[in-house]
Amino acid sequence: NYISALQTELAPGAEGYTPDAFETLQNMAVGQRDLGKGSASISTIERAVNLQKQQLEAEQKVNEKVEDKALMASLARSYALGAELLRGSDKSKCAKGLRWAHEALALQQRVDGDVVKMEQADILNTIGNVQADLGRYTDAGNSYKASLAIHEKLEPNGNTATTASVYGNLGSLLHRQGRFQEAITMYEKSMKLQESVLAPSNPDIAVTCNNIAVSLTKLGKLEEAQEYAQRALALVEGSDLEEANGDKRLFQSTLKFIVSKLAKQAAHKSMRVQEQ
């Protein structure tokens, strides 16, 4: 388990900590987040960042002309993960997350040199997420588009779940801005990719269906919205996963709202017919 691994790996040797120690801390932070221990996960990733920075500084004192690119890449991962973990916090912590995400990008660019790699696209996606949380919608849109540009360059066919995720994030951003039809276009691109690379029952597809249903509802396209909402719910029915159960409650709420609006719409039409 993580605790016994840490006891072994976090004892620095003659040349400092091993890469496994930092990866263990990163995995531990993710595990803590998944268990709902948000504060503990942030403390763990901060510990990783501090240890990695100390080790880089120590190495540079010995030989400032040599860069430990493996350690720099690992620190970039810690910064990017920390930025995601700080999401949903108060604005000051979100702002710290944005600073960390930019630190991650700068480090990754130093590691990659002139060769742009997918890690930069992932970090740009994270930057977009945090900017969106802070209400910086224009900046977020630019970050998502920059991420997609790298995806399109490195994965011309775009058949990756990560590419789908960026399209989905851009769709959510457009929905927040009230640009519902544009949001649907992005969601549809996301779902097309998801359906090509994920299992048919994957909950990510259900989430995208629900997102489309919500945007369609905002446009008043209730019958079409109902179809997507029903599909989203059908995809998670029968699953006993805790995450799916949370999604199921959300999808049920979406469908109930749409059905209610359809009923009101039908009643209004009926009254108009009677009046005529």
C-alpha positions as CSV (number, residue, x, y, z in Angstrom):
1,N,0.0,0.0,0.0
2,Y,1.0,3.7,-0.2
3,I,2.1,4.0,3.4
4,S,4.5,1.1,3.3
5,A,5.8,2.3,-0.1
6,L,6.4,5.8,1.3
7,Q,8.3,4.5,4.2
8,T,10.8,2.8,1.8
9,E,10.8,5.4,-1.0
10,L,10.8,8.6,1.0
11,A,14.1,7.8,2.7
12,P,16.6,9.8,0.6
13,G,19.7,8.0,-0.6
14,A,23.1,9.5,-1.4
15,E,21.7,11.1,-4.5
16,G,18.4,12.2,-3.1
17,Y,14.9,10.8,-3.5
18,T,14.1,8.2,-6.1
19,P,11.6,8.9,-9.0
20,D,9.3,6.2,-7.4
21,A,9.0,8.4,-4.3
22,F,7.5,11.3,-6.2
23,E,5.2,9.0,-8.3
24,T,4.0,7.4,-5.1
25,L,3.1,10.8,-3.6
26,Q,1.3,11.8,-6.8
27,N,-0.7,8.5,-6.8
28,M,-1.4,9.0,-3.1
29,A,-2.8,12.4,-3.7
30,V,-5.1,11.1,-6.4
31,G,-6.2,8.3,-4.0
32,Q,-7.0,10.7,-1.3
33,R,-9.0,12.9,-3.6
34,D,-11.0,9.9,-4.8
35,L,-11.7,9.1,-1.1
36,G,-13.1,12.6,-0.6
37,K,-10.0,13.7,1.4
38,G,-9.4,16.9,-0.5
39,S,-7.3,18.7,2.1
40,A,-5.1,15.7,2.6
41,S,-4.6,15.3,-1.2
42,I,-3.5,18.9,-1.5
43,S,-1.1,18.5,1.4
44,T,0.4,15.4,-0.2
45,I,0.9,17.0,-3.6
46,E,2.4,20.1,-1.9
47,R,4.9,17.8,-0.2
48,A,5.8,16.3,-3.5
49,V,6.3,19.7,-5.1
50,N,8.5,21.0,-2.2
51,L,10.7,17.8,-2.2
52,Q,11.1,18.0,-6.0
53,K,12.0,21.6,-5.9
54,Q,14.5,21.0,-3.1
55,Q,16.1,18.2,-5.1
56,L,16.3,20.2,-8.3
57,E,18.0,23.1,-6.4
58,A,20.5,20.8,-4.7
59,E,21.4,19.2,-8.1
60,Q,21.8,22.7,-9.7
61,K,24.2,23.7,-6.9
62,V,26.4,20.8,-7.8
63,N,26.2,21.4,-11.6
64,E,24.1,24.3,-12.8
65,K,24.8,23.5,-16.4
66,V,23.1,20.0,-16.3
67,E,19.3,19.8,-16.1
68,D,17.6,16.8,-14.7
69,K,14.8,16.6,-17.2
70,A,13.2,13.5,-15.7
71,L,12.9,15.3,-12.4
72,M,11.7,18.5,-14.1
73,A,9.0,16.4,-16.0
74,S,7.9,14.8,-12.7
75,L,7.7,18.3,-11.0
76,A,5.6,19.5,-14.0
77,R,3.2,16.5,-13.4
78,S,3.0,17.4,-9.7
79,Y,2.2,21.1,-10.5
80,A,-0.5,20.1,-13.0
81,L,-2.0,17.6,-10.6
82,G,-2.0,20.2,-7.9
83,A,-3.8,22.6,-10.1
84,E,-6.5,20.1,-10.7
85,L,-6.7,19.3,-7.0
86,L,-7.1,22.9,-6.1
87,R,-10.1,23.3,-8.4
88,G,-13.4,23.9,-6.5
89,S,-11.6,25.6,-3.7
90,D,-11.9,29.3,-2.9
91,K,-10.6,31.9,-5.4
92,S,-7.3,32.3,-3.8
93,K,-6.6,28.6,-4.0
94,C,-7.8,28.4,-7.6
95,A,-5.5,31.3,-8.4
96,K,-2.6,29.3,-6.8
97,G,-3.7,26.4,-9.0
98,L,-3.5,28.5,-12.1
99,R,0.0,29.6,-11.1
100,W,1.0,26.0,-10.6
101,A,-0.5,25.0,-14.0
102,H,1.6,27.7,-15.7
103,E,4.6,26.5,-13.9
104,A,3.9,23.0,-15.1
105,L,3.6,24.2,-18.7
106,A,6.9,26.2,-18.5
107,L,8.7,23.2,-17.1
108,Q,7.3,20.8,-19.7
109,Q,8.3,23.2,-22.5
110,R,11.8,23.2,-21.1
111,V,11.9,19.5,-21.0
112,D,10.4,19.1,-24.5
113,G,12.6,21.8,-26.2
114,D,11.5,22.3,-29.8
115,V,9.4,19.2,-29.8
116,V,5.8,19.7,-28.8
117,K,4.4,16.7,-26.9
118,M,1.0,15.6,-25.7
119,E,1.9,16.5,-22.1
120,Q,1.7,20.2,-23.1
121,A,-1.8,19.6,-24.4
122,D,-2.9,18.0,-21.2
123,I,-1.5,20.9,-19.2
124,L,-3.2,23.5,-21.4
125,N,-6.4,21.6,-20.8
126,T,-5.8,21.9,-17.1
127,I,-5.1,25.7,-17.4
128,G,-8.4,26.1,-19.3
129,N,-10.3,24.3,-16.5
130,V,-8.9,26.5,-13.9
131,Q,-9.4,29.7,-15.9
132,A,-13.0,28.7,-16.5
133,D,-13.4,28.2,-12.7
134,L,-12.1,31.7,-12.2
135,G,-14.6,33.1,-14.7
136,R,-11.8,33.9,-17.2
137,Y,-13.8,32.5,-20.1
138,T,-11.9,34.0,-23.0
139,D,-8.6,32.8,-21.7
140,A,-10.1,29.4,-21.0
141,G,-11.4,29.1,-24.5
142,N,-7.9,30.0,-25.9
143,S,-6.3,27.4,-23.7
144,Y,-8.7,24.7,-24.8
145,K,-8.2,25.6,-28.4
146,A,-4.4,25.5,-28.0
147,S,-4.7,22.1,-26.4
148,L,-6.9,20.9,-29.3
149,A,-4.3,22.3,-31.8
150,I,-1.7,20.0,-30.3
151,H,-4.0,17.0,-30.3
152,E,-4.9,17.6,-34.0
153,K,-1.2,17.9,-34.8
154,L,-0.1,14.8,-32.9
155,E,-3.3,12.7,-33.4
156,P,-4.6,13.7,-36.8
157,N,-7.5,11.2,-36.5
158,G,-8.4,12.6,-33.1
159,N,-9.4,9.2,-31.8
160,T,-8.4,9.6,-28.2
161,A,-10.5,9.9,-25.0
162,T,-8.3,12.8,-24.0
163,T,-9.2,14.7,-27.1
164,A,-12.9,14.0,-26.4
165,S,-12.4,15.4,-22.9
166,V,-11.0,18.7,-24.2
167,Y,-14.0,19.0,-26.6
168,G,-16.3,18.3,-23.7
169,N,-14.6,21.0,-21.6
170,L,-14.9,23.5,-24.4
171,G,-18.6,22.6,-24.7
172,S,-19.1,23.2,-21.0
173,L,-17.4,26.6,-21.3
174,L,-19.6,27.6,-24.2
175,H,-22.7,26.5,-22.2
176,R,-21.6,28.7,-19.3
177,Q,-21.5,31.6,-21.7
178,G,-25.0,30.9,-22.9
179,R,-23.7,29.8,-26.3
180,F,-25.8,26.7,-26.3
181,Q,-25.8,25.7,-29.9
182,E,-22.0,26.0,-30.1
183,A,-21.8,24.0,-26.9
184,I,-23.8,21.2,-28.5
185,T,-21.5,21.1,-31.5
186,M,-18.5,20.6,-29.1
187,Y,-20.4,18.0,-27.1
188,E,-21.3,16.1,-30.3
189,K,-17.6,16.1,-31.4
190,S,-16.7,14.8,-27.9
191,M,-19.3,12.0,-28.0
192,K,-18.3,10.9,-31.5
193,L,-14.8,10.4,-30.3
194,Q,-16.0,8.7,-27.1
195,E,-18.1,6.3,-29.0
196,S,-15.1,5.3,-31.2
197,V,-12.6,4.7,-28.3
198,L,-14.7,3.9,-25.2
199,A,-16.9,0.9,-24.2
200,P,-20.6,1.6,-25.1
201,S,-21.5,1.6,-21.4
202,N,-18.7,4.0,-20.4
203,P,-20.2,6.6,-18.0
204,D,-18.3,9.4,-19.8
205,I,-20.6,8.9,-22.8
206,A,-23.6,9.2,-20.5
207,V,-22.3,12.5,-19.0
208,T,-21.9,13.9,-22.6
209,C,-25.5,12.8,-23.4
210,N,-26.8,14.6,-20.3
211,N,-24.8,17.7,-21.2
212,I,-26.4,17.8,-24.7
213,A,-29.8,17.3,-23.1
214,V,-29.2,20.3,-20.8
215,S,-28.1,22.6,-23.7
216,L,-31.0,21.5,-25.8
217,T,-33.4,22.3,-23.0
218,K,-32.0,25.8,-22.9
219,L,-32.8,26.1,-26.6
220,G,-36.3,24.9,-26.0
221,K,-35.7,21.7,-28.0
222,L,-37.4,19.6,-25.4
223,E,-38.3,16.4,-27.3
224,E,-34.7,16.0,-28.5
225,A,-33.5,16.9,-25.1
226,Q,-35.7,14.1,-23.6
227,E,-34.1,11.5,-25.9
228,Y,-30.6,12.4,-24.8
229,A,-31.6,12.5,-21.2
230,Q,-33.2,9.1,-21.4
231,R,-30.1,7.7,-23.2
232,A,-27.9,9.1,-20.4
233,L,-30.0,7.5,-17.7
234,A,-30.2,4.1,-19.6
235,L,-26.4,4.0,-19.9
236,V,-25.9,4.1,-16.1
237,E,-28.9,2.0,-15.1
238,G,-27.8,-1.2,-13.4
239,S,-24.4,0.0,-12.4
240,D,-23.4,-0.3,-8.8
241,L,-20.4,2.0,-9.0
242,E,-20.6,4.9,-6.6
243,E,-19.7,7.4,-9.4
244,A,-22.4,6.0,-11.6
245,N,-24.9,6.3,-8.7
246,G,-24.1,10.0,-8.4
247,D,-24.5,10.4,-12.2
248,K,-27.8,8.5,-12.0
249,R,-29.2,11.0,-9.6
250,L,-28.1,13.9,-11.8
251,F,-29.5,12.3,-14.9
252,Q,-32.8,11.5,-13.2
253,S,-33.1,15.2,-12.2
254,T,-32.4,16.3,-15.7
255,L,-35.0,14.0,-17.2
256,K,-37.6,15.0,-14.6
257,F,-37.1,18.7,-15.3
258,I,-37.5,18.1,-19.1
259,V,-40.6,16.0,-18.6
260,S,-42.1,18.7,-16.4
261,K,-41.4,21.4,-19.0
262,L,-42.9,19.2,-21.7
263,A,-46.1,18.7,-19.6
264,K,-46.4,22.4,-19.0
265,Q,-45.9,23.0,-22.7
266,A,-48.6,20.5,-23.6
267,A,-51.0,22.0,-21.0
268,H,-50.4,25.4,-22.4
269,K,-51.1,24.2,-26.0
270,S,-54.3,22.5,-24.8
271,M,-55.5,25.7,-23.2
272,R,-54.9,27.6,-26.4
273,V,-56.8,25.1,-28.4
274,Q,-59.8,25.3,-26.0
275,E,-59.8,29.1,-26.2
276,Q,-60.0,29.0,-30.0
